[in-house]
């Protein structure tokens, strides 16, 4: 993977966080179910956690 501090990776992290926030709002407003939220965000949350671990371990 590219350097975790590259502009592309930083932007991807920002967009991923915004997507998760948006999905959370949809869940809170009853527009999607918990199952839909989980399906939409599970891999994205894993990606953010992985990136955080990589940044901390440096």
ChimeraX commands (.cxc) that place a marker at each C-alpha (Angstrom):
marker #1 position 0.00,0.00,0.00 radius 0.5
marker #1 position 1.11,3.55,-0.58 radius 0.5
marker #1 position 2.46,5.61,2.26 radius 0.5
marker #1 position -0.39,6.01,4.76 radius 0.5
marker #1 position 0.27,9.76,4.86 radius 0.5
marker #1 position -0.12,10.28,1.11 radius 0.5
marker #1 position -2.76,12.85,0.12 radius 0.5
marker #1 position -4.86,10.16,-1.54 radius 0.5
marker #1 position -4.98,8.00,1.58 radius 0.5
marker #1 position -5.71,10.98,3.82 radius 0.5
marker #1 position -8.57,12.01,1.52 radius 0.5
marker #1 position -9.92,8.44,1.44 radius 0.5
marker #1 position -9.96,8.38,5.24 radius 0.5
marker #1 position -11.86,11.69,5.32 radius 0.5
marker #1 position -14.43,10.53,2.77 radius 0.5
marker #1 position -14.87,7.21,4.58 radius 0.5
marker #1 position -15.53,8.97,7.88 radius 0.5
marker #1 position -18.12,11.21,6.22 radius 0.5
marker #1 position -19.82,8.20,4.67 radius 0.5
marker #1 position -20.06,6.47,8.05 radius 0.5
marker #1 position -21.51,9.64,9.60 radius 0.5
marker #1 position -24.07,9.87,6.78 radius 0.5
marker #1 position -25.04,6.22,7.19 radius 0.5
marker #1 position -25.41,6.83,10.94 radius 0.5
marker #1 position -27.81,9.68,10.27 radius 0.5
marker #1 position -29.84,7.47,7.95 radius 0.5
marker #1 position -29.99,4.84,10.69 radius 0.5
marker #1 position -30.97,7.40,13.33 radius 0.5
marker #1 position -33.75,8.75,11.10 radius 0.5
marker #1 position -35.11,5.28,10.42 radius 0.5
marker #1 position -34.35,5.43,6.70 radius 0.5
marker #1 position -32.22,2.27,6.90 radius 0.5
marker #1 position -32.20,-0.69,9.27 radius 0.5
marker #1 position -29.39,-1.73,11.59 radius 0.5
marker #1 position -28.64,-4.61,9.23 radius 0.5
marker #1 position -28.33,-2.24,6.27 radius 0.5
marker #1 position -26.10,0.08,8.28 radius 0.5
marker #1 position -23.84,-2.80,9.27 radius 0.5
marker #1 position -23.63,-4.07,5.70 radius 0.5
marker #1 position -22.77,-0.59,4.42 radius 0.5
marker #1 position -20.18,0.30,7.04 radius 0.5
marker #1 position -18.53,-2.89,8.27 radius 0.5
marker #1 position -15.60,-2.88,5.83 radius 0.5
marker #1 position -15.24,0.89,6.04 radius 0.5
marker #1 position -14.91,0.80,9.82 radius 0.5
marker #1 position -12.39,-2.03,9.51 radius 0.5
marker #1 position -10.39,0.07,7.02 radius 0.5
marker #1 position -10.33,3.04,9.41 radius 0.5
marker #1 position -9.26,0.82,12.31 radius 0.5
marker #1 position -6.50,-0.73,10.20 radius 0.5
marker #1 position -5.24,2.69,9.13 radius 0.5
marker #1 position -5.27,3.92,12.73 radius 0.5
marker #1 position -3.22,0.92,13.84 radius 0.5
marker #1 position -0.70,1.48,11.04 radius 0.5
marker #1 position -0.32,5.15,11.94 radius 0.5
marker #1 position 0.07,4.39,15.66 radius 0.5
marker #1 position 2.64,1.66,15.08 radius 0.5
marker #1 position 4.98,3.99,13.20 radius 0.5
marker link #1:1,2 radius 0.2
marker link #1:2,3 radius 0.2
marker link #1:3,4 radius 0.2
marker link #1:4,5 radius 0.2
marker link #1:5,6 radius 0.2
marker link #1:6,7 radius 0.2
marker link #1:7,8 radius 0.2
marker link #1:8,9 radius 0.2
marker link #1:9,10 radius 0.2
marker link #1:10,11 radius 0.2
marker link #1:11,12 radius 0.2
marker link #1:12,13 radius 0.2
marker link #1:13,14 radius 0.2
marker link #1:14,15 radius 0.2
marker link #1:15,16 radius 0.2
marker link #1:16,17 radius 0.2
marker link #1:17,18 radius 0.2
marker link #1:18,19 radius 0.2
marker link #1:19,20 radius 0.2
marker link #1:20,21 radius 0.2
marker link #1:21,22 radius 0.2
marker link #1:22,23 radius 0.2
marker link #1:23,24 radius 0.2
marker link #1:24,25 radius 0.2
marker link #1:25,26 radius 0.2
marker link #1:26,27 radius 0.2
marker link #1:27,28 radius 0.2
marker link #1:28,29 radius 0.2
marker link #1:29,30 radius 0.2
marker link #1:30,31 radius 0.2
marker link #1:31,32 radius 0.2
marker link #1:32,33 radius 0.2
marker link #1:33,34 radius 0.2
marker link #1:34,35 radius 0.2
marker link #1:35,36 radius 0.2
marker link #1:36,37 radius 0.2
marker link #1:37,38 radius 0.2
marker link #1:38,39 radius 0.2
marker link #1:39,40 radius 0.2
marker link #1:40,41 radius 0.2
marker link #1:41,42 radius 0.2
marker link #1:42,43 radius 0.2
marker link #1:43,44 radius 0.2
marker link #1:44,45 radius 0.2
marker link #1:45,46 radius 0.2
marker link #1:46,47 radius 0.2
marker link #1:47,48 radius 0.2
marker link #1:48,49 radius 0.2
marker link #1:49,50 radius 0.2
marker link #1:50,51 radius 0.2
marker link #1:51,52 radius 0.2
marker link #1:52,53 radius 0.2
marker link #1:53,54 radius 0.2
marker link #1:54,55 radius 0.2
marker link #1:55,56 radius 0.2
marker link #1:56,57 radius 0.2
marker link #1:57,58 radius 0.2
view
